[in-house]
Amino acid sequence: MKWYIFILLFFLSFSLLFSQSVNDLIFYTEVYPPYNYQENGTPTGISVDLLVEMLKLVKSNKDLNDIEVIPWARGYNDIQRKDNICLFAMTRTQKREKLFKWVGPISESNNSMIALKSKKLKISSDADMKKYQIGVINEDVAEQMLKDRGIPEGNLQGSSNPLSIIQKLEAQRIDMWCYDKITAFFLIKSNNFNTSKYEIVYTLSTDELYFAFSKNVPDKVIKELQDAYNKLVKSGKYNKILEKYSK
């Protein structure tokens, strides 16, 4: 009798594992405009709009109200430790490739060193960056890349809040900010600072942004969402969403 119950429970749990659907996913994002951010407390942005349209195509009961905006470090830790998480927009790198499952791409990402023009910084190699204090978002891909390239932790000033990094740049308490260039200039402008005072002094990498998923998410769910994404691209809806945020 005990064996019968054990076998029954085993097949029940096995069945539940492989019956996961899009409706079982938890959606996390961060403030990373124009890809994902908030307006009046509501998530918006390129990747948010894309995801909402994808959810409609797969006839999910999830919608905009199921997207939670949280600090990046929390989301990045959760997606590695917990099941059924979707975190976006995440830069897809070789180091991260096997940690997650992927749907996209959402857009190209250029991780760059942004500095005040008045500082007249000249960066021609990774080694040159060791002379400076660099602002980074905690657990962001830029922080990971800088560490991998041998930049000492003492040169990196981390924060979960981009505004605090911009304020440090303005006060010249740091020399540079390593971040996606489109997002960085968007945030500088939206926080009422003068973008013309800033310049790109070095490009760290050119990659792509994706929707990232916990490893336990079934491949059938990933394929369902990837197919939905592909339909958005083919129909022209993808380009319309990009145009909406480029005005």
N, C-alpha and C positions, 0 to 999 in steps of 0.2 A: 504493500500500500504506500509506504514511504517513497519507494522508487517511482511509483506512478505519479505521486504528487511532484517529486523532483523533476521528472521528465516533462510534466505538464507545465510547470513553472519555467523550465528552460525554454521550451518552445514558445511560450507566451512572451517571455522577455525578448527572444530572438525575433518574434513577429513584430513586437513593438519597436524594436531597434530599426527594422527595415521598413516600417510603415510611416516613418517621419516624413513630414511634408513642409512646405514653405510656411504653413501656419504655425509650426513649432519653433520658428526662428525668433531670436531676440535681436533687434536692430539697434546698434550703437553708432553714433557719429560724434564729431567734435566741431568746434568752431574753426573752420578752415576755408574761408571764402575765397573765390566764389563757388567752390565745390559743395561745401556744406557749412551752414551757419544758422543763426536764428534771426527772425524779424518778429518783434512783438511776442516773443516766447514761442514762436512756431518754427519748426525746422524748414529750411529752404536751401536753394542752391542747385547747381548742376546735377550732382550725384543724387541728391534727395529727389529731384524731379524724375530722374531716370529710374530710380528705385520704385517710386510710386507708380509709374507707367508700367514697369515690369510686373509689379504685383497685380495690377489690373489685368494684364495679359494672361497671367497664370490663374486668374480667378481666385486669388487668395483673399481671406477675410482680414488680412493685415492691411493697414493703410498708413497715412501720414501720422496719425495719432499714436502709432506704435513705434515711432522712431524717437529714441532718447538721446539727447545731446549731453555728453559727459566729457571730463578731462581725458585727453588721449592716453596718458599713462594707465589710467584705470581700465579703459577699454582694451588696451594692448595686453595687459596682464590677464584680464578676464577671458579673452578669446583663446589664450594658450592654456588656461586652467579649467575652463568650463565648457559645457556642451551647447550646441545650437546657437552660437553667437555669429552674427554678421557685423563686421566693423568696417567702416568706410569713411573717407576714401584712403586707402593704404597704398603706399608705394611698393610695387612688386620688385623685389631684388633677389639675387641669387641666394643670399643668406636666409631670406624669409621663405623661399620657394616651397620647401617641404614642410614648413610649419603650419601652413594654411591651405585651403582650397580657394580657387579664384574665379571671379566672373568679371568680364570687362573686355577691353580697357575703357575707363571713364575718360581719361585725358592724359596728355603728356605732362610730366613733372620735371622741372629743372631746379634742382637744389643748388642754390647760389649763395655767395657771400655778399651781403648787402652792407654798405658802409656810407657814412657821410662823405660827400665829395670834398669837403673842407679838410678831411684828414689826409687826402692824397695818398691812399694806400696802394701799394703795388705788390700784387700776389702773382707769382709765376709758377709756383709749385706747392705741393702739400707742406713741404718743410717750412716755407715762408709763414704758414699759418701759426706755427709754434711761437711766434713773436707776439701774438695778440690774444686778447680776451674775446671770446666768441659766445654770443647768446644762442641758446638752443631750447627747443621744447622738449621736456622730459619724455624719454622713450621714443622720440621722433626718429625717423630714418636718418635725418641729418646728424643727430647725435651719435647714432650707431656707426655711420660711415666715418665720422671724424675720429672716433675711438679706434676703428679698424685701420685707419690710416696713420695711427701713431700719435695723434694729438693728445697730449696729457690731459687728464681730467681737471687739473688745476687751471687749464686754459678755457674750460667750458663752464659757462654760467647757465644752469638749467632753470626753467620755469614752466609752470603749466599754463601761464597766461601770456599770450603774445603782446598784450598792451604793456606789461611790465618790461618786456625786452625792448620795445620801441622807446619807452621812457628812459631806459638805460642808455640806448643809443643817443637819444637827444641830449642827455646829460653827460655824454662821453664817459660813462662808467664802464662801457664795453666798446670794443673797436668795430665789431662786425656782428651780423646776425646771419646764421646759416638756416635757410628756409626756402621753400618753393618761391620763386621770384614773383609769380603772378599773385599768389596769396599774400606775400609780404607787402607788396606795393598797394594791394587792395586794403589791407589792414592799416597801413600807414595813412592812406587817404581817408578811410572811414573813421579814423580816430582824430581827424582834423590836424594832421601834421602835413608838412609840405613835401610831397614826393620828389619835387625837383631838386631837393637838397641831397638826394640819395643816388647811389649808382651801384651797379654790379661790378665787383672787383675780381671775382673768380667764380667759375662754374665748377661745382663739385661733381655733379653727375646729371645725366638726362635719362629719365626712366618713365614708367607709366603708372598711373593710379588705377586701382581696381577695388571691387568689393571683395573683402576677405572673409572667409568662413572657418569656423572651428573644424578640426580634422574629422570629427565624428559625423558631420553633415553628409548624408548619403549622396553618392555621385548622381543619382537620378534627380535630386533636388538641384544640384549644381547645374546639370544639363538643362533642366527646365528653365532655370533663370537665365542661363547663357543663351538659350534659344529665344527667350523673350527679348533679351538685350539685342540679339542679332536682328530681330524683327523691327525693333525701334530704329536701328541703323539703316536697314534696307528701306523702310517706309519714309525716311526723311525726318522722322520725329526727333531723332538724336540731334541732328543739325539745328532744328528749330529751338531745342532746349539750349544748345550752346549759344545761339544767336541772342536768345533772351537775356543772357548774362554778360554779353559782350557790348551791350548798348551803354 
